[in-house]
């Protein structure tokens, strides 16, 4: 039977990947909560509020994509 000897590396991989996934999820949840609060206070400004959140979401998406790409390149060894 083959013994698995890369436990530390596996935990580092899992921890780093989890952070890259969890942080954007938390940011999106906070932005959504902020948007709902603002729409509740200013219902006539809904399109302006949605556009401001949309731009922030695009930034989070792009940063997350490049973080995952960098993570992939790092563990690929290039």
C-alpha positions as YAML, in Angstrom:
chain: A
units: angstrom
residues:
- id: 1
  name: UNK
  ca: [0.00, 0.00, 0.00]
- id: 2
  name: UNK
  ca: [1.26, 3.49, -0.89]
- id: 3
  name: UNK
  ca: [1.52, 6.05, 1.89]
- id: 4
  name: UNK
  ca: [0.53, 9.67, 1.25]
- id: 5
  name: UNK
  ca: [3.32, 11.93, 2.52]
- id: 6
  name: UNK
  ca: [2.25, 15.38, 1.28]
- id: 7
  name: UNK
  ca: [-0.14, 16.34, 4.07]
- id: 8
  name: UNK
  ca: [1.36, 19.78, 4.74]
- id: 9
  name: UNK
  ca: [1.30, 20.71, 1.07]
- id: 10
  name: UNK
  ca: [-2.27, 19.47, 0.73]
- id: 11
  name: UNK
  ca: [-3.44, 21.57, 3.67]
- id: 12
  name: UNK
  ca: [-1.67, 24.67, 2.31]
- id: 13
  name: UNK
  ca: [-3.32, 24.08, -1.07]
- id: 14
  name: UNK
  ca: [-6.77, 23.63, 0.47]
- id: 15
  name: UNK
  ca: [-6.35, 26.67, 2.74]
- id: 16
  name: UNK
  ca: [-5.17, 28.96, -0.07]
- id: 17
  name: UNK
  ca: [-7.86, 27.80, -2.49]
- id: 18
  name: UNK
  ca: [-10.55, 28.19, 0.17]
- id: 19
  name: UNK
  ca: [-9.45, 31.75, 0.90]
- id: 20
  name: UNK
  ca: [-9.51, 32.65, -2.77]
- id: 21
  name: UNK
  ca: [-13.10, 31.37, -2.98]
- id: 22
  name: UNK
  ca: [-14.49, 32.49, 0.41]
- id: 23
  name: UNK
  ca: [-13.27, 36.10, 0.41]
- id: 24
  name: UNK
  ca: [-15.15, 37.09, -2.80]
- id: 25
  name: UNK
  ca: [-18.27, 35.34, -1.52]
- id: 26
  name: UNK
  ca: [-18.19, 37.39, 1.67]
- id: 27
  name: UNK
  ca: [-17.55, 40.59, -0.29]
- id: 28
  name: UNK
  ca: [-20.50, 39.92, -2.60]
- id: 29
  name: UNK
  ca: [-22.76, 39.21, 0.39]
- id: 30
  name: UNK
  ca: [-21.74, 42.47, 2.05]
- id: 31
  name: UNK
  ca: [-22.27, 44.42, -1.17]
- id: 32
  name: UNK
  ca: [-25.69, 42.84, -1.61]
- id: 33
  name: UNK
  ca: [-26.68, 43.74, 1.94]
- id: 34
  name: UNK
  ca: [-25.49, 47.31, 1.39]
- id: 35
  name: UNK
  ca: [-27.43, 47.52, -1.88]
- id: 36
  name: UNK
  ca: [-30.65, 46.26, -0.32]
- id: 37
  name: UNK
  ca: [-30.31, 48.77, 2.52]
- id: 38
  name: UNK
  ca: [-29.74, 51.63, 0.07]
- id: 39
  name: UNK
  ca: [-32.65, 50.59, -2.15]
- id: 40
  name: UNK
  ca: [-34.87, 50.46, 0.94]
- id: 41
  name: UNK
  ca: [-33.90, 54.03, 1.85]
- id: 42
  name: UNK
  ca: [-33.91, 55.50, -1.67]
- id: 43
  name: UNK
  ca: [-36.26, 53.43, -3.88]
- id: 44
  name: UNK
  ca: [-36.31, 56.04, -6.67]
- id: 45
  name: UNK
  ca: [-32.52, 55.77, -7.10]
- id: 46
  name: UNK
  ca: [-32.56, 52.03, -7.77]
- id: 47
  name: UNK
  ca: [-30.78, 52.14, -11.18]
- id: 48
  name: UNK
  ca: [-27.97, 54.34, -9.84]
- id: 49
  name: UNK
  ca: [-27.50, 52.10, -6.81]
- id: 50
  name: UNK
  ca: [-27.50, 48.97, -8.97]
- id: 51
  name: UNK
  ca: [-24.90, 50.42, -11.35]
- id: 52
  name: UNK
  ca: [-22.57, 51.34, -8.50]
- id: 53
  name: UNK
  ca: [-22.83, 47.80, -7.12]
- id: 54
  name: UNK
  ca: [-22.42, 46.35, -10.63]
- id: 55
  name: UNK
  ca: [-19.08, 48.09, -11.10]
- id: 56
  name: UNK
  ca: [-17.89, 46.81, -7.71]
- id: 57
  name: UNK
  ca: [-19.00, 43.29, -8.64]
- id: 58
  name: UNK
  ca: [-17.05, 43.45, -11.89]
- id: 59
  name: UNK
  ca: [-13.92, 44.46, -9.95]
- id: 60
  name: UNK
  ca: [-14.38, 41.57, -7.50]
- id: 61
  name: UNK
  ca: [-14.92, 39.14, -10.38]
- id: 62
  name: UNK
  ca: [-11.80, 40.25, -12.25]
- id: 63
  name: UNK
  ca: [-9.62, 40.17, -9.13]
- id: 64
  name: UNK
  ca: [-10.95, 36.71, -8.23]
- id: 65
  name: UNK
  ca: [-10.34, 35.40, -11.73]
- id: 66
  name: UNK
  ca: [-6.74, 36.58, -11.78]
- id: 67
  name: UNK
  ca: [-6.19, 35.28, -8.25]
- id: 68
  name: UNK
  ca: [-7.36, 31.84, -9.34]
- id: 69
  name: UNK
  ca: [-5.26, 32.07, -12.49]
- id: 70
  name: UNK
  ca: [-2.19, 33.01, -10.46]
- id: 71
  name: UNK
  ca: [-2.93, 30.18, -8.01]
- id: 72
  name: UNK
  ca: [-3.15, 27.76, -10.94]
- id: 73
  name: UNK
  ca: [0.10, 29.02, -12.45]
- id: 74
  name: UNK
  ca: [1.89, 28.85, -9.08]
- id: 75
  name: UNK
  ca: [0.90, 25.26, -8.42]
- id: 76
  name: UNK
  ca: [1.48, 24.29, -12.02]
- id: 77
  name: UNK
  ca: [5.08, 25.36, -11.53]
- id: 78
  name: UNK
  ca: [5.41, 27.89, -14.31]
...
